[in-house]
Amino acid sequence: MKKILILGIVASGKTTLAKGISQKINIPWYELDTIVHHETPHGRIKRTSDEQIVVIQDIDRRGPWIFEGTDRESYRCLWDMADTIIFLDTPLWKRKMRIFLRFVKQNLGIEKSHYTSDVQMLKMMYKWTRDFEREREEFEKRLHPYHQKLIILTDNKKQELIHS
């Protein structure tokens, strides 16, 4: 059984990698943001940590999966559940550029999003990026116990994984 967790900060390429691997090995993938922020007929609502875990456990019972998202304490249970953890360590300059390009594409209607793509969200994405870089050392320490199932991909190695 294959269970893959893809971690990375905003605009690191998580969704692109998850889609590519999913298509290649025919395993469903899930965006963790859609588990945290559930779409309802009345708009998006944030699930509690316990509700998130129930959804994750339900998906886990169904078989193989790929989850992708940023690091949140509420779903670190996935670190233990995964057979493989992939950390996308995309260069900071490229993530910053992608954040802005995503904002432009979403506001031109070229790219869809699960959230309201406005200036406030743009600022939040840059803030999350700064926060991640400030807390990177702690994140990497949390990853250390999982080194036996951890793959760290720099930007140049992502495409090799999808196409190999």
C-alpha positions in Angstrom: 0.0 0.0 0.0 1.3 3.4 -0.9 0.7 6.4 1.3 2.5 9.6 0.3 2.6 12.9 2.2 3.9 16.0 0.3 4.8 18.9 2.4 5.9 22.4 1.5 5.2 26.0 2.0 2.9 28.1 -0.3 3.9 27.9 -4.0 6.5 25.2 -3.6 4.8 23.0 -6.2 2.9 20.6 -3.9 -0.2 20.4 -6.0 1.6 20.0 -9.3 3.8 17.2 -7.9 0.8 15.4 -6.2 -1.2 15.5 -9.5 1.7 14.2 -11.4 2.4 11.3 -9.1 -1.3 10.6 -8.7 -1.7 10.2 -12.5 1.5 8.1 -12.8 0.7 5.5 -10.1 -3.1 5.9 -10.1 -3.6 6.8 -6.5 -6.1 9.5 -5.4 -4.6 12.8 -4.0 -6.1 15.2 -1.5 -5.4 18.8 -0.8 -5.1 19.2 3.0 -6.5 22.8 2.7 -9.8 21.4 1.5 -9.9 19.1 4.5 -9.2 22.0 6.9 -11.6 24.4 5.0 -14.6 22.3 4.0 -16.7 23.6 1.1 -20.4 23.8 1.9 -23.4 25.2 0.1 -23.1 28.2 2.5 -19.4 28.8 1.8 -16.1 27.5 3.3 -16.1 26.5 6.9 -13.0 25.5 9.0 -13.2 22.1 10.6 -11.9 21.6 14.1 -8.7 19.6 14.5 -10.7 16.6 15.6 -13.0 16.8 12.6 -9.9 17.0 10.3 -8.5 13.8 11.8 -11.8 12.0 11.4 -11.8 12.9 7.6 -8.1 11.9 7.3 -8.8 8.5 9.0 -11.8 7.9 6.8 -9.6 8.4 3.7 -6.8 6.3 5.2 -9.2 3.4 5.7 -10.0 3.4 1.9 -6.5 2.5 0.9 -3.6 4.3 -0.8 -3.5 8.0 -0.9 -1.4 11.2 -1.6 -2.0 14.1 0.7 -0.4 17.5 0.0 -0.3 20.6 2.1 1.6 22.9 4.4 2.7 21.8 7.8 -0.1 22.1 10.4 -0.1 20.6 13.8 -3.7 19.4 13.4 -2.7 16.8 10.8 0.8 15.7 11.8 -0.7 12.3 12.4 -0.1 11.9 8.6 3.6 12.0 9.3 3.3 8.6 11.0 0.7 7.2 8.6 2.7 8.0 5.5 5.0 5.4 3.9 6.9 8.3 2.2 7.2 12.0 3.1 8.3 14.4 0.4 9.4 17.8 1.5 9.5 20.3 -1.4 12.3 22.7 -0.7 11.8 25.1 -3.6 14.0 28.2 -3.6 12.6 31.2 -1.8 12.9 33.5 -4.9 10.8 31.1 -7.0 8.1 30.7 -4.3 7.8 34.5 -4.1 7.5 34.8 -7.8 4.9 32.0 -8.0 2.8 33.6 -5.3 2.5 36.8 -7.3 1.9 35.0 -10.6 -0.8 32.9 -9.0 -2.5 36.0 -7.7 -2.5 37.6 -11.1 -3.7 34.4 -12.9 -6.5 34.0 -10.3 -7.7 37.6 -10.7 -7.7 37.3 -14.5 -9.7 34.1 -14.2 -7.0 31.9 -15.7 -6.5 29.9 -12.6 -9.2 28.8 -10.1 -8.8 28.9 -6.3 -10.6 27.5 -3.2 -10.2 30.9 -1.5 -10.8 34.5 -2.2 -7.8 35.8 -4.2 -7.5 39.4 -3.0 -4.7 41.6 -1.8 -5.2 40.5 1.8 -4.7 36.8 0.8 -1.7 37.8 -1.2 -0.2 39.5 1.9 -1.0 36.4 4.0 0.8 34.2 1.5 4.0 36.3 1.8 3.6 36.4 5.6 3.3 32.6 5.7 6.4 32.4 3.6 8.4 34.7 5.9 7.1 32.7 8.9 8.2 29.4 7.4 11.7 30.7 6.7 11.9 32.1 10.2 10.8 28.7 11.7 12.5 26.5 9.1 15.0 25.1 11.6 12.2 23.9 13.9 10.3 22.3 11.0 13.4 20.5 9.9 14.0 19.2 13.5 10.4 17.8 13.4 11.2 16.0 10.2 14.4 14.4 11.5 12.7 11.4 13.2 11.2 10.5 9.9 14.5 10.5 7.9 14.1 6.8 6.9 11.0 7.7 4.8 11.8 11.3 4.0 12.7 12.6 0.5 13.7 16.3 0.2 13.3 17.6 -3.3 14.9 20.8 -4.5 13.2 22.4 -7.4 15.5 20.7 -10.0 14.5 17.2 -8.8 10.7 17.5 -8.9 10.3 16.8 -12.6 12.6 13.8 -12.4 10.3 12.2 -9.9 7.2 12.7 -12.0 8.7 11.6 -15.2 10.9 8.7 -14.0 
